[in-house]
Amino acid sequence: MQELGIVLVRGIGSGAIYALIAMSLTIIYNTSTILNFAQGFWVVAAGGIAVSWLPAGVGVGGYVLGLLAVVAVIVALVSVQGVATLLPLRGGTGQHSWLVTTLAASVIIGALVERTLGSDSLNIPTVFGSFGVFGVQTSVLYLVAIAFAVVTFAALTLFYRRTDAGLAMQALRQDYDVARAAGIPARRLQIASFAIAGLILGLTGYLFGPILALSSTSGLNLVIGGFTVAIVGGLSSLKGAVLIGPLFGMATQAATTWIGADFQSAVVLGILVVVLLVVPQGLFGRPAARRV
């Protein structure tokens, strides 16, 4: 019963973090069909900046100020990456230069973190405590992650349905060429999607870095986990990300607890392969239309 409680709480909590990364992937993909493989490394970067700026034993006031500063920096940097990624694409997104750009960004971020902070896990300060689960102390951050994922999903849903910018982004997702012909500022909205993703990633790295054991190399695992959740849920579906994330987290946590950490990657890839064989567009995705 003790192990089951830990699997449920930590699995759902860590799955919520993967859902946040998946939603940030979806936001960019829906406006540009670009998969930003640097997403996980931006989470690491946020944690690295937090370690550099926050003193040990920081109070609530300093923690909140640090949060605002770190998130502002990450939003700015991800927006710059968006400009650099979109610039070679000129009038469309059919080219694949973004593969090189986003992979290069991930390598650069990982190298900078290792160069400045080393290769060990980052000891990120936090003001959140712990609570007991069947006698085992577990960080409150797991519960905060679940709440934050739900709030993020609700906020994005309202943004897409109730704002002009959100509706315009939806139009880009449905038909990029028609939306541009109608006068929608595609490039500005695409850069805005990078900024929104940066906001989510900055908050994720700063708030939940203490339970992610972030290091210069952990960005790859975060990318793989977020990408898997996004694909299984349906790459264009925010609902798919927020629903599949906790299930994915429980599956990987169960594998780590009862099979062994060495088999976690095998579980991740197995889930991805099975879903793609049965439902290629993901559980909540829509089949792609083909023009003839």
C-alpha positions as CSV (number, residue, x, y, z in Angstrom):
1,M,0.0,0.0,0.0
2,Q,2.9,2.4,0.8
3,E,4.5,1.8,-2.6
4,L,1.1,2.2,-4.4
5,G,0.5,5.6,-2.7
6,I,4.0,6.8,-3.7
7,V,3.4,5.7,-7.3
8,L,0.1,7.5,-7.4
9,V,1.2,10.8,-5.9
10,R,4.6,11.0,-7.4
11,G,3.5,9.5,-10.7
12,I,0.6,11.9,-11.2
13,G,2.7,14.8,-10.1
14,S,5.6,14.0,-12.4
15,G,3.2,13.2,-15.2
16,A,1.7,16.7,-14.7
17,I,5.1,18.2,-15.4
18,Y,5.4,16.1,-18.6
19,A,1.9,17.4,-19.5
20,L,3.2,21.0,-19.1
21,I,6.1,20.3,-21.4
22,A,3.8,18.6,-23.9
23,M,1.4,21.6,-23.8
24,S,4.3,23.9,-24.6
25,L,5.3,21.7,-27.5
26,T,1.7,21.8,-28.8
27,I,1.4,25.6,-28.5
28,I,4.3,26.0,-30.9
29,Y,3.3,23.1,-33.2
30,N,-0.2,24.4,-33.7
31,T,1.0,27.7,-35.1
32,S,4.1,26.6,-37.1
33,T,4.2,22.7,-37.3
34,I,7.6,23.0,-35.5
35,L,8.7,20.6,-32.8
36,N,11.0,22.5,-30.5
37,F,13.4,19.9,-29.3
38,A,15.0,22.4,-26.9
39,Q,11.9,22.5,-24.7
40,G,13.3,20.3,-22.0
41,F,16.6,22.1,-21.9
42,W,14.8,25.4,-21.3
43,V,13.4,23.8,-18.2
44,V,16.9,23.0,-17.2
45,A,18.0,26.5,-18.0
46,A,15.3,28.0,-15.7
47,G,16.5,25.7,-12.9
48,G,20.1,26.7,-13.6
49,I,19.4,30.4,-13.4
50,A,17.4,29.8,-10.2
51,V,20.5,28.1,-8.6
52,S,22.7,31.0,-9.7
53,W,20.5,33.7,-8.4
54,L,18.7,32.4,-5.3
55,P,20.6,32.1,-2.0
56,A,20.1,29.0,0.2
57,G,17.3,29.5,2.7
58,V,15.6,32.2,0.6
59,G,12.4,33.6,2.0
60,V,9.0,33.7,0.3
61,G,9.5,37.3,-0.9
62,G,12.9,36.6,-2.5
63,Y,11.5,33.4,-4.0
64,V,8.6,35.2,-5.7
65,L,11.0,38.0,-7.0
66,G,13.3,35.3,-8.3
67,L,10.4,33.6,-10.0
68,L,9.4,36.7,-11.8
69,A,13.0,37.4,-12.9
70,V,13.8,33.9,-14.1
71,V,10.5,33.5,-16.0
72,A,11.1,36.9,-17.7
73,V,14.5,35.8,-18.8
74,I,13.4,32.5,-20.1
75,V,10.4,34.0,-22.0
76,A,12.9,36.5,-23.7
77,L,15.4,33.8,-24.6
78,V,12.8,31.4,-26.0
79,S,11.3,34.2,-28.0
80,V,14.8,34.9,-29.5
81,Q,15.1,31.3,-30.3
82,G,11.7,31.5,-32.0
83,V,12.9,34.4,-34.2
84,A,16.1,32.5,-35.1
85,T,14.1,29.3,-35.8
86,L,11.5,31.0,-38.0
87,L,13.7,33.4,-39.8
88,P,15.1,30.9,-42.4
89,L,11.6,29.6,-43.1
90,R,10.7,32.8,-45.0
91,G,7.1,32.6,-46.2
92,G,6.1,29.2,-44.8
93,T,7.0,26.3,-42.5
94,G,7.4,23.5,-45.1
95,Q,11.2,23.6,-44.8
96,H,13.0,21.6,-42.1
97,S,15.8,24.0,-41.0
98,W,14.0,24.1,-37.7
99,L,15.3,20.6,-36.9
100,V,18.9,21.9,-36.9
101,T,18.0,25.1,-35.1
102,T,16.1,23.5,-32.2
103,L,18.7,20.7,-31.8
104,A,21.5,23.3,-31.8
105,A,19.7,25.3,-29.1
106,S,19.4,22.2,-26.9
107,V,23.1,21.4,-27.3
108,I,24.1,25.0,-26.5
109,I,21.9,25.2,-23.4
110,G,23.1,21.9,-22.1
111,A,26.7,22.9,-22.6
112,L,26.3,26.3,-21.0
113,V,24.6,24.7,-17.9
114,E,27.4,22.2,-17.6
115,R,30.1,24.8,-18.1
116,T,28.7,27.2,-15.5
117,L,27.2,24.8,-12.9
118,G,28.9,21.5,-13.6
119,S,27.3,18.1,-14.4
120,D,25.9,17.3,-11.0
121,S,22.2,17.7,-10.1
122,L,21.2,21.2,-9.5
123,N,20.3,22.0,-5.8
124,I,17.4,24.4,-6.5
125,P,16.0,26.3,-3.4
126,T,12.3,26.1,-2.7
127,V,9.9,27.3,-0.1
128,F,7.6,24.3,-0.4
129,G,7.6,21.7,2.3
130,S,6.6,18.0,2.4
131,F,3.7,15.9,3.5
132,G,3.3,12.2,4.5
133,V,2.1,9.5,2.1
134,F,1.6,6.2,4.1
135,G,4.5,7.3,6.3
136,V,6.8,8.5,3.6
137,Q,7.6,12.2,3.2
138,T,6.8,13.5,-0.2
139,S,7.3,17.0,-1.6
140,V,4.2,19.3,-1.8
141,L,5.5,20.2,-5.2
142,Y,3.9,17.1,-6.7
143,L,0.5,18.4,-5.7
144,V,1.4,21.9,-6.9
145,A,2.4,20.4,-10.3
146,I,-1.0,18.8,-10.6
147,A,-2.8,22.0,-9.8
148,F,-0.6,24.0,-12.1
149,A,-1.1,21.7,-15.1
150,V,-4.9,22.0,-14.7
151,V,-4.8,25.8,-14.3
152,T,-2.5,26.1,-17.3
153,F,-4.8,23.9,-19.4
154,A,-7.8,26.0,-18.4
155,A,-6.0,29.3,-19.1
156,L,-4.9,28.2,-22.5
157,T,-8.4,26.9,-23.4
158,L,-9.9,30.3,-22.5
159,F,-7.1,32.1,-24.4
160,Y,-7.8,30.1,-27.6
161,R,-11.6,30.5,-27.3
162,R,-12.0,34.0,-26.0
163,T,-9.2,36.2,-27.4
164,D,-8.5,37.5,-30.9
165,A,-4.9,36.3,-30.7
166,G,-6.0,32.8,-29.6
167,L,-8.6,32.6,-32.4
168,A,-6.0,33.7,-34.9
169,M,-3.6,31.0,-33.7
170,Q,-6.4,28.5,-34.1
171,A,-6.9,29.7,-37.7
172,L,-3.2,29.1,-38.4
173,R,-3.5,25.6,-37.1
174,Q,-6.5,24.8,-39.3
175,D,-5.1,26.3,-42.6
176,Y,-1.9,28.3,-42.5
177,D,-2.1,29.6,-46.1
178,V,-5.7,30.7,-45.9
179,A,-5.1,32.4,-42.6
180,R,-2.1,34.4,-44.0
181,A,-4.2,35.3,-47.1
182,A,-6.9,36.7,-44.7
183,G,-4.4,39.1,-43.2
184,I,-3.5,37.2,-40.0
185,P,0.1,38.2,-38.9
186,A,1.4,34.7,-38.9
187,R,5.0,35.4,-37.9
188,R,4.1,37.6,-35.0
189,L,1.7,34.9,-33.7
190,Q,4.3,32.2,-34.1
191,I,6.8,34.2,-32.1
192,A,4.1,34.8,-29.5
193,S,3.6,31.0,-29.3
194,F,7.3,30.6,-28.5
195,A,6.9,33.3,-25.8
196,I,3.8,31.5,-24.3
197,A,5.7,28.2,-24.3
198,G,8.7,30.0,-22.6
199,L,6.4,31.2,-19.9
200,I,5.2,27.7,-19.1
201,L,8.8,26.2,-19.3
202,G,10.2,29.0,-17.1
203,L,7.6,28.4,-14.4
204,T,8.1,24.6,-14.7
205,G,11.8,24.7,-14.3
206,Y,11.8,27.2,-11.5
207,L,8.9,25.7,-9.5
208,F,9.5,22.0,-10.0
209,G,13.2,21.8,-10.6
210,P,13.7,20.5,-7.0
211,I,11.8,17.3,-7.7
212,L,13.1,16.8,-11.3
213,A,16.8,16.4,-10.3
214,L,17.8,18.7,-13.1
215,S,21.3,18.5,-14.5
216,S,23.0,19.5,-17.8
217,T,21.9,16.2,-19.4
218,S,18.4,15.8,-18.0
219,G,16.9,18.1,-20.7
220,L,16.9,15.1,-23.1
221,N,14.8,13.0,-20.8
222,L,12.3,15.8,-20.4
223,V,12.0,16.3,-24.1
224,I,11.4,12.6,-24.7
225,G,8.8,12.5,-21.9
226,G,7.0,15.6,-23.1
227,F,7.2,14.5,-26.7
228,T,5.8,11.1,-25.8
229,V,2.9,12.6,-23.9
230,A,2.2,15.0,-26.8
231,I,2.2,12.2,-29.4
232,V,0.1,9.8,-27.4
233,G,-2.4,12.4,-26.5
234,G,-2.5,13.9,-30.0
235,L,0.1,16.4,-31.0
236,S,-2.4,19.2,-31.6
237,S,-4.5,18.5,-28.5
238,L,-4.0,20.3,-25.2
239,K,-6.7,18.1,-23.7
240,G,-4.7,15.0,-24.7
241,A,-1.6,16.3,-23.1
242,V,-3.2,17.1,-19.7
243,L,-5.1,13.8,-19.6
244,I,-2.2,11.5,-20.8
245,G,0.5,13.2,-18.8
246,P,-0.6,11.8,-15.4
247,L,-1.2,8.3,-16.9
248,F,2.3,8.4,-18.4
249,G,3.8,9.6,-15.1
250,M,2.2,6.7,-13.2
251,A,3.4,4.2,-15.8
252,T,7.0,5.4,-15.6
253,Q,6.9,5.7,-11.8
254,A,5.5,2.1,-11.6
255,A,8.2,0.8,-13.9
256,T,10.9,2.5,-11.7
257,T,9.4,1.2,-8.5
258,W,8.5,-2.4,-9.4
259,I,10.7,-3.2,-12.3
260,G,13.7,-1.0,-12.1
261,A,14.9,2.5,-13.3
262,D,16.8,0.8,-16.1
263,F,13.5,-0.2,-17.7
264,Q,11.9,3.3,-17.6
265,S,13.1,4.2,-21.1
266,A,11.8,0.9,-22.4
267,V,8.4,1.6,-20.9
268,V,8.3,5.1,-22.5
269,L,9.2,3.8,-26.0
270,G,6.8,0.8,-25.6
271,I,3.9,3.1,-24.8
272,L,4.8,5.3,-27.8
273,V,5.1,2.5,-30.3
274,V,1.9,0.7,-29.2
275,V,-0.2,3.9,-29.5
276,L,1.2,4.9,-32.8
277,L,0.5,1.4,-34.2
278,V,-3.1,1.5,-33.1
279,V,-3.9,5.3,-33.3
280,P,-1.3,7.1,-35.5
281,Q,-2.8,10.5,-34.8
282,G,-2.8,10.0,-31.0
283,L,-5.7,9.3,-28.7
284,F,-7.2,12.8,-28.9
285,G,-5.7,14.0,-32.2
286,R,-7.5,14.5,-35.5
287,P,-6.4,12.6,-38.6
288,A,-4.5,14.9,-40.9
289,A,-6.3,15.9,-44.1
290,R,-4.4,15.4,-47.3
291,R,-4.9,17.8,-50.2
292,V,-5.4,16.3,-53.6
